[in-house]
C-alpha cells in the first residue's frame, strides 16, 4: 500500500512565516524563530508518525479504510 503524505495547511503557513523571519536582524526575533522552528520540526515529525501508525492500523485491519 502506498502512503500519501500531505503537509498540514497550518504547518505550511508556519513554515512560510519562519522563512519570512529569516531575514530579520533582531537577535530576540532570531531566537524566537529558532524556538518556533524546533517546535515546527517536532510537529512535522509527530504528523509523520501519526500517518505511519494510521497506515499500519489500516493494513492490520484494526481500523476501517473508509473516510
Phi, psi and omega in degrees: 000131178276138178258126178266130178256139179217124179283137177301145177298324179294318179293323178295317179295319179296320178297319179295319178296320178294324177297323178293325181285347182297337183267357182284141182263352181290122181300322180292321178295322178294320179294319178295319178296323179294318178295318179295323178297317178298319178295319179296317178299316178298317179298320178294322179292319178297319178298319178296317179296320179298321178296317180295316179295319179295318179296320178296320179295321178293317180297324181280352179081013180275349179223141177293142180277001180286153180274000000 
